[in-house]
């Protein structure tokens, strides 16, 4: 094979392999971009899972807080009822004391006479 033939073959091979090399380059670029997008998706997915877990924890905390509020409201209601009963007893006692004082005065007057 002559030098001329060798150059011709090399040139022919180069012409035929150029589209292949360009295609390979393009394919490598696409695969790299795909890998980056997969990585981004993985990070986003992880963030989403963490956010969902945090929401779950916050809902549990919210439920616990609601239960605590209900319990406190129940205690306040019971305390108000007790207080009303105590007030009623105090009023009756005050009325009774006033009535007794009146009776004492009547007795004193009756004893003086």
C-alpha angles and dihedrals in degrees: 000000000000126000088252091054091049092053090047092052092046091049091047091048090048092051092049095044096047094078089045092051091047090049091048090049090049091047091050090051092050092048091049091050090047090052091050091049091048089051091049090048091050092051091046091048091051091049090049092051090050091048091049090050091049091050089050091052092046091051090051089050090048091051091049090049091050090051090049091050091050090050092049092047089051091051091048090050091050091048091050091051091049090048091051090050091049091049091050090051091048091051092049089049091049090050091048091050091051090049091049091050090053091049090049091054091049090050092049091050091047091050093049092053 
